[in-house]
C-alpha cells in the first residue's frame, strides 16, 4: 500500500511504516498545487499530514486516495465534508499531544503572571527594571476556569492542582460525578465560568457549534485584569470582541493560535491583537511541538495506517455517519462458498432496497458464515423466500428491526 507523507514526520515513524509493509513516499514540504499534483502522480492510497491543508481540488486529483490521517488532534485543516462525499475516510490522533499542550498552557500562564517576555526584552536592550517586574500576583489560590475537558483540558486540571489552584469548568459532557472525581466545580455555561475565575483557559475543538463560543458576552464576564489563554483553535474565540475586552478590562492574554496563520511552517505574520500593546503574549502554534508528543503522535499514526492495511478498519475515524438510515437487518446464514452474497445482494437490489451497512462473519473452521445486511426497508416475504431458496448454500434467513 502506497503512503504519501506530506509533512515532517518522525524518522522512527517512517521506518515503522516501511517495516509494516507500506511503500512510503516522503515529501514533507508539499502544499497547495504541489500536494494536489503529488496525489495524482503517486497514486497514494493514504495521505499523512500535520498542518498542511487538504482541499476538495486535491481529492479530485486522484481516485486512489482512501484515507487521510491527521498526525494530530484537530482536523479543521482537512475538508472532511468533501472527503465524505468521495468516500475518503479521515482519521486523527486524539489525546497524544495532551501533555505538551497542557505544559504550554502553564508556560503562558506563568509568563503572563511574571511578565517573562517583557523582562527578557528589557534585559536584551540593556535595561534593568526590577521595580517594574517585581509586581506579580502568583498562582496559588487563584481560580482557573477551564472550557473543555477532553484529554488536554483534563491534563491542565491535573497541573492546576499541583499549583494549588481551585478549578472550575464547563463541558457539554461533564457530569456531577466526573466533576467530583476531577476535583473541580462545574458551571452550566462558559459565561458562568468566566464570571467566577481569575484565569480562563480554552480547550475546545473547532466545530460549527464551538465557533466564537467564547463570545463578547463571555469575555465581558471576566474580572478586571483576568488572564485568558487559548491553546486550542482560533475559531472558538471572537478575536474582535477580545480586542475590545483587552482594552476595557486590562486582560492579559496568552495565545498559541490565530485567525490568519501562515499556511506553512514560516512566513510573514501580522495580528492586530498581538501588536496592540498591553500584556499579550503569543507562541507560534507550537502546542504539540515537543519530542515526546511527536513521537506519540507518529506511533499512533503508524498504528492507524497499519491497522487499515491489515483489516480495512479505520481507527479514530472522524467522518463516519453517526447513524445510518438502516431500519432493518437481514441475517443470512450460509456456507462459505462463492456466489452466496452476490445472490443475496442481487435479490435486495431487484427489490429496490438500499444496503446501508454489511458484515460477513466467518465461523470457526471457515466452512460457514453469517452475513448481517442492514437495509433502509423491510424486504417482502417473497424477497426473503427468494434469498432462502434461490441458492443451495443459503442455510437460513431472518429479518429484524434495528433498535433506535
JOVEN-V803375 format. One record per backbone hydrogen bond with DSSP energy under -1.0 kcal/mol. CO is the residue of the C=O (numbers start at 1). NH is the residue of the N-H. Records with the same first field share a line. If there is no record, write none. Layout:
CO = NH / NH
//
This chain:
1 = 23
2 = 45 / 46
3 = 25
4 = 48
5 = 27
10 = 14
11 = 15
12 = 16
13 = 17
14 = 18
15 = 19
16 = 20
17 = 22
18 = 21
23 = 3
25 = 5
27 = 30
31 = 34
32 = 36
33 = 37
34 = 38
35 = 39
36 = 40
37 = 41
38 = 42
39 = 43
45 = 66 / 67
46 = 4
47 = 69
48 = 6
49 = 71
54 = 79
55 = 59
56 = 60
59 = 62
66 = 89
67 = 47
68 = 91
69 = 49
70 = 72
72 = 93
75 = 78
77 = 54
78 = 80
79 = 83
80 = 84
81 = 85
83 = 88
84 = 87
89 = 68
90 = 318
91 = 70
93 = 96
95 = 98
97 = 101
98 = 102
99 = 103
100 = 104
101 = 105
102 = 106
103 = 107
104 = 108
105 = 109
106 = 110
107 = 111
108 = 112
109 = 113
110 = 114
111 = 116
115 = 119
116 = 120
117 = 121
118 = 122
119 = 123
120 = 124
121 = 125
122 = 127
123 = 126
129 = 133
130 = 134
139 = 142
143 = 198 / 199
144 = 168
145 = 201
146 = 170
147 = 203
150 = 154
151 = 155
152 = 156
153 = 157
154 = 158
155 = 159
156 = 160
157 = 161
158 = 162
159 = 163
160 = 165
161 = 164
164 = 141
166 = 144
167 = 185
168 = 146
169 = 187
170 = 148
171 = 174
175 = 179
176 = 180
177 = 181
178 = 182
179 = 184
185 = 169
189 = 193
190 = 194
191 = 195
193 = 196
198 = 227
199 = 145
200 = 229
201 = 147
202 = 231
207 = 210
210 = 213
213 = 215
214 = 238
215 = 219
216 = 220
218 = 221
219 = 222
223 = 226
226 = 252
227 = 200
228 = 254
229 = 202
230 = 256
233 = 236
234 = 237
235 = 212
236 = 214
237 = 239
238 = 242
239 = 243
240 = 244
241 = 245
242 = 246
243 = 247
244 = 248
245 = 249
249 = 225
252 = 228
253 = 281
254 = 230
255 = 283
271 = 275
273 = 276
278 = 280
279 = 253
281 = 255
283 = 285
286 = 289
288 = 290
290 = 294
291 = 295
292 = 296
293 = 297
294 = 298
295 = 299
296 = 300
297 = 301
298 = 302
299 = 303
300 = 304
301 = 305
302 = 306
303 = 307
304 = 308
305 = 309
306 = 310
307 = 311
308 = 312
316 = 92
327 = 402
328 = 375
329 = 400
330 = 373
331 = 398
332 = 371
333 = 395 / 396
334 = 369
335 = 337
337 = 340
339 = 343
340 = 344
341 = 345
342 = 346
343 = 347
344 = 348
345 = 349
346 = 350
347 = 351
348 = 353
349 = 352
354 = 376
357 = 374
359 = 372
361 = 370
363 = 366
367 = 336
368 = 363
369 = 334
370 = 361
371 = 332
372 = 359
373 = 330
374 = 356 / 357
375 = 327 / 328
380 = 384
381 = 385
382 = 386
383 = 387
384 = 388
385 = 389
386 = 390
391 = 394
393 = 335
396 = 333
398 = 331
400 = 329
//
